[in-house]
Amino acid sequence: MPKNTKNHLDHFKELGNKERMAQALVNEEVKTIAQKVSLRIFNEIGEDNQDDEENQKEKD
């Protein structure tokens, strides 16, 4: 295989590795953000339910 061709193949392989690493980092960041959003929603739902229970007790 000509040296120039090997260099091109090595370069593409390196780019592929970098792309996979970048995608893995993006996926991890998206997962972290989704967990934070889920937790925030869960906490807000819990607070709303607690407020509803307190309002119901006041009515009784």
GIKA-V461642 format. One record per run of one state. SS is the DSSP state (H for helix, E for strand, - for the rest). FROM is the first residue (numbers start at 1). LEN is the number of residues. If there is no record, write none. Layout:
ss=SS from=FROM len=LEN
ss=SS from=FROM len=LEN
This chain:
ss=- from=1 len=2
ss=H from=3 len=57
ss=- from=60 len=1
